[in-house]
């Protein structure tokens, strides 16, 4: 009798759980697309996902994208740029993968912390639940506890009234990596739970072209799909990264050996301009196939804005050369959003932007003239640490004295303040507290307390605070002073910009630097923080504490980048 009762309770619980899951899905309108990659890294899953999302947008659908990263770091905030590339910051202060920059630029939709999740954050949540006793003493395992947490993270995109029509989920890493297995298992389960009509698997793989043989090779793709099948995931669409478009016979072969429809094999061909990718995908019929397979209520695509962007990019009416003076110049991905923002500024001014990456460690006051010969503008980006700082200061001095348009971002602004304090205000030992805590003139200092206008809380930090997530992060309001170059650019009295830094301008030196000619054209609403400085007697010399590159879009260049390139354009004609 007891056994029967236990069995009834168990069966009732299973049925109720199934009904709950079914009802939860029926309440959702969102379709899910999972993007995986094989063979090797850096194939362009992020660009592919963003391009597909942009195409679905042109068909009248709302889209969001999420990146699942398999590394154990809670977020990329403390990772070396040489290993990981740029850390992209969202409005809500999340430090995320650089692919979220692609997502925002292509979709023009702000991302948040829910759009990027790592293995580290997943394990963090599960361990915290276990410590609280949420699992009621159960043995906590990868399956089901870790995979359930991943599924919850994915499905959270479809919750609420503003749920998108389509959620694209990019799985970081390559198929076969041990650390990525929990994510792949989670999406395998989701396919079963959500059903084929609500879920689509796209696999990006490599089809190399051997020039000596004069043909494409499909074996890497076959092995990649085989690895995916061994996990229990059958791709619905195969996207082949290649130098040249794959012939029809080769597509037929891939379809046969990978068990997909022949019209579900597409080429992702190398392009000169990454903003061509959506148009190339459209020519392939990629987005149309996705819409058909997911039964999406999509209209015909409207690609006029993308066509104009590509046309204007390919047909500039001049050229400017911009020097980027930093210490991560050997890895261009460390400045990905910066690179794109400068390109956007070029498109807005109908000029091609040639970027000259300069290692700041190699710049001195003696060689600055030769290093920057032929440059129409100098930009010093953000960064951390003392290495290369004196070279950045030398570059800034050259730009100031030779009237070359200058743009300083975050640390770049701080270096501009140091340079001005030393060589104009006569504060010879002026420095940042980060670099010389013993300086008598710490024009840049570690701010230990400030008001967060988003949370309405006072934030406190000190030198012993953890490195991860302890900076002034995310979007903050900035009051722009009328009659300044900053206001001329924005044409607004108040803007919101994204931050990522620990050190701030020291207001104790505001009066003396102002007397020497420095204008503070942007501040916090309560004047407690300096956000923008500029030199009115210079053609264009501006530094900002925030990172405007994070908010620049290909079809709407950020105002400061637009005006910087405009000034560089004038310089090139001088």
C-alpha positions, 0 to 999 in steps of 0.5 A, a space after each residue: 500500500 505504501 509502495 503504491 502511494 509513493 509511486 502515485 506521489 512520484 508519478 503525480 510530481 512528474 506529470 505536474 512538472 511536465 505540465 508546468 514546463 509546457 505551460 511555461 513554454 506556451 506562455 512564451 513567444 520567443 523562438 531560440 537559435 543556438 549557434 555553435 562552432 567547430 574546428 578552431 576558434 575565431 571563426 566569427 560566431 559572434 559576427 554570424 549571430 549578430 548578422 543573422 539577428 540584424 537580418 531578422 530585425 529587417 524582417 520586422 522581428 525583435 531580437 536579442 542575443 546571449 553569449 555563453 562563455 565556458 571559462 571559469 572567470 566570473 566575468 572577463 573584467 580581470 582577464 589580460 587583454 592579450 588573452 581575451 581582447 576587449 572587455 565590453 561594458 553594458 549600461 547596467 555595469 556588466 563587464 562582458 565579452 567583446 562579442 556583445 559589442 558586435 551584438 549592440 552595433 548590429 542590432 542597435 539594442 542595448 545589452 545587459 548582464 543577462 546577455 553574457 554568462 560564464 561557467 564561473 557565474 553559473 557555478 557561483 550561483 549553484 554553489 551559493 544555492 547549495 550553501 543556502 540549503 536550496 537543494 535540501 541536502 541533495 548531491 549537487 551535480 553537473 547534471 541536473 543542477 549546472 545544466 538546469 541553471 544554464 537553461 534557466 539563464 537562457 529561458 530568462 531571455 523569454 520572460 516578461 512582456 518585452 520578450 523578443 520574437 527571437 533569442 540567439 544563443 552563442 556558445 563560446 569555444 569550439 565543440 569538443 572542448 571539455 569546459 563547454 560540455 555543460 552548455 552543450 548538454 543544456 542546449 541539447 535538453 532544451 531542444 527536447 523540451 522546447 520542440 523543433 518548431 521553437 528551437 534551431 541549431 546552427 553550426 559554424 565550421 571551417 571549409 578550407 580552400 587549398 590553393 595548391 589543390 584548387 579545391 575546398 576540403 570538407 573533412 574538418 566540417 564532417 569531423 566537427 559535426 561528428 563531434 557535435 552528434 556524439 554529444 546528441 546535437 544534430 545541427 539543422 543548418 551548417 554555416 561554412 566559413 570559407 575564403 570563396 563561396 562553396 560550389 553546389 556539389 560541395 554543399 551537396 556532399 556536406 549535406 549528405 555526410 552531415 545529415 542536413 537538407 541541401 538547402 541548409 548549407 550556407 557559405 560565410 565568405 571572407 569580406 573586406 568590411 564586416 558590415 557586408 556580412 548581413 548582405 552576404 547572408 541575405 544573398 545566400 538566403 540564410 535568414 529566409 531558411 531560418 524564418 521558414 524552419 522556425 515558422 517565423 511571421 517575417 515580412 520581406 527584408 528591408 536592407 536599404 540602411 545596410 546597403 547605404 552603409 556598405 556603399 558609403 564605406 566603400 566610396 570615401 571622399 578622402 582619407 585620414 590617418 589616426 594614431 592609436 597610442 596604447 600598450 596592447 597594440 599587438 592584439 587589435 581585438 583589445 581595442 575592438 570597439 574603439 576601432 569600429 567607432 573610428 570607422 563609424 566616424 569616418 563613414 559619417 564624414 565620408 572619409 576612409 580612416 587609416 589606423 596606425 597603432 603605436 606602442 606607447 613604450 616606444 614614444 618619447 619627446 625626442 622621437 614624437 615628431 617622426 613617430 606621428 609624421 603624417 598623422 591627422 589625429 592622435 588618440 590615447 585609449 583607456 588602460 591600466 598600469 604604469 607601463 607605457 604611460 610616459 610615452 602616452 604623455 609624450 604623444 599628448 604633449 606633441 598633439 597639444 603643442 603641434 595643434 594635432 587633433 587629440 582624443 583621450 579616453 579614460 586613461 587617455 584623459 587622465 594622461 592629458 590632465 597629467 601632461 597639462 599639469 606638468 608642462 602648462 601649470 608648472 606642477 612638475 611632479 604631477 601624476 596619478 595616484 595609480 602610478 606615483 602615490 608619493 607625488 605632491 600633486 596627485 591630479 588623478 586619485 583613487 576616489 573612495 566614495 561617490 554617488 551612483 545615480 542609477 542605484 541612488 546609493 553611495 559607493 565606497 572603495 579602497 585600495 584593498 577592494 577586489 579587482 573584479 567588479 569594483 570600478 565605476 562601471 556602467 552608464 552615468 549621467 554627464 552634464 555638458 557645458 554649453 559653448 564647448 566643443 563637447 556641447 557642439 558635438 552632443 547638442 544636448 545638455 545632459 548625456 549618459 555614457 559608460 564607464 570602466 575605471 577606478 581613478 578620477 580627476 582630483 577636484 582639488 586641482 580644478 581651479 589651478 588647471 582652469 586658470 591655465 586654460 583647461 575647460 571642464 566641459 562635462 561633469 556629474 550632475 552634482 559637479 562632484 566628478 569631472 567627465 570631460 576636459 578640453 582646451 578651447 584654444 586648440 583645434 580639437 583637444 578633448 578627453 573624457 573619463 568614460 568610454 564613448 566607443 561602447 555606444 557608437 553605431 555603424 549607422 549613427 557614429 558617436 558624436 565625439 568620434 564624429 567630431 574628432 574625425 571631422 577635425 582630423 579631416 580638416 587637419 589632413 587638408 591643412 
